[in-house]
Amino acid sequence: MRATALIAEDETPQREELRDSLAALWPELTIVAECSDGLAALEAEQSLRPQIAFLDIRMPGVDGLEVARAIAARTHVIFTTAYDRYAIDAFDRGAFDYLLKPIGRERLAETLRRVRERLHLQSSAEMVERLDALRLSPAADLKSIKWITANAGNTIRMFAIDDVLYFQAQDKYTRVVAAREEAVIRTPLKDLLIGLDSQTFWQVHRSVIVRVSAIEKAFHNEDGKLELSIKGRQERLPVSSAFHYRFKPM
């Protein structure tokens, strides 16, 4: 059986270069999907079930570490990164394969040799455990959001990020919902996610980012789809299948 893989990389030239290099070094490898963001990678992995995933660590929306957390139980992950020296140190201790950008052919060839050897031996459960050790705090070079400036009627409101319950895409705008009020902003969800603490806010749907501590419960509606109830709110927020893993019982 031919091995299968997906590539998740938000920079088109780098994605194409990796694809071409893989074709030259491992012609039998079938690339089943090429994704430009983490959410697309999650959806592609769920539907196509590749054996290998080449993941850029920093991507719009869901980052590579979060994608790996969701798929590592069934997919062999190889990170591609130009950053995160501490994570690379951890990879060097044998936790994961990684490719440091710009990716050299010799380094890629060695990584492919190792992943072929381990394709049927690597413990996916161990990958999940070690991802917890690699979960980095928001990168120091990314600005963390502290305040949201939003339109509320004819006025401009200031929302402390600690007061926000969830963000929801709505037409060309994004709803900012707090316990007692809400407003709209023009910033897309994928841009907001970059500046939010991934331990505090979770993306649960292409159109929803929610504060974890604001979730009252997750439940299946009459159609069998997973939804969230939010403390103090009547709305029910959808959870896409790509994010069901967040709500699996411990």
C-alpha positions, 0 to 999 in steps of 0.5 A: 500500500502506498503511504499517504500524507497531507501538507499544511503550510500557509506560505504557498511557495514553501508548500509547493517546494515541500511537495516537489521535494517529497515527489523527488525523494519519495515518489511512492508517497501520495499527497492527499491534501495541501492546506493553507491553515490549521482548520483546513488541515483538521478537516482534511485529516478527518476525511482523508486519514493520511498516515503522515502530516507535514505541519507548519507550527505557526499557521493562521487560526489553529496552529500546528501544535493544536492540529497535532494534538487532535490527529497524533493518535492516528497520524505520524506528525512531522513539524516544519518550522522556522521558529521555536528553538525550545520546541526543536530542542525537544524534537532533538531528544527524540520526541518528534521529527521536525524540518527546520526552514529552509528545508534542506534535501539531505535533512528531508531525506533523513527524516523520510527514512526515519518516518518510513522505519517508524511508520508501523512502530511509532507509538501515537499515544506517546506523541499525544503525551509529549505534545503536552510538554511542547505546548508553548505559551503564546509566542513572545513576538506576537502581540497578546490582545488585552482590549477589544475596541468595538462599535456599539450603536453610535458609540465605541466600547472598550471590552477587556479581554477578560470579560469576553465570553465568545467571538462569532463570525457574522456576515463581514463582521465579528460579534464580541459577546460579553456577559451583559452586552455585545458589539461588532468588530471588523477583525476576522476570527483567524486574525483574532486567534493569533493574539488570544491565549490558546489555553483560555480561548478555543476555536470550536467552529469555523465561525466561533471562538469561545472562552473555555471557562464560559462553557457550561456544557457540551451536548448533542442536539436533536439532529445529533450535532454537538453544541455548547451552552454558555453560562448566562446566555441563551445562545447555543454555539455549534461545534464542528466535527473537526473540534469534537476531540476537545470534548472527549471524556478524560 
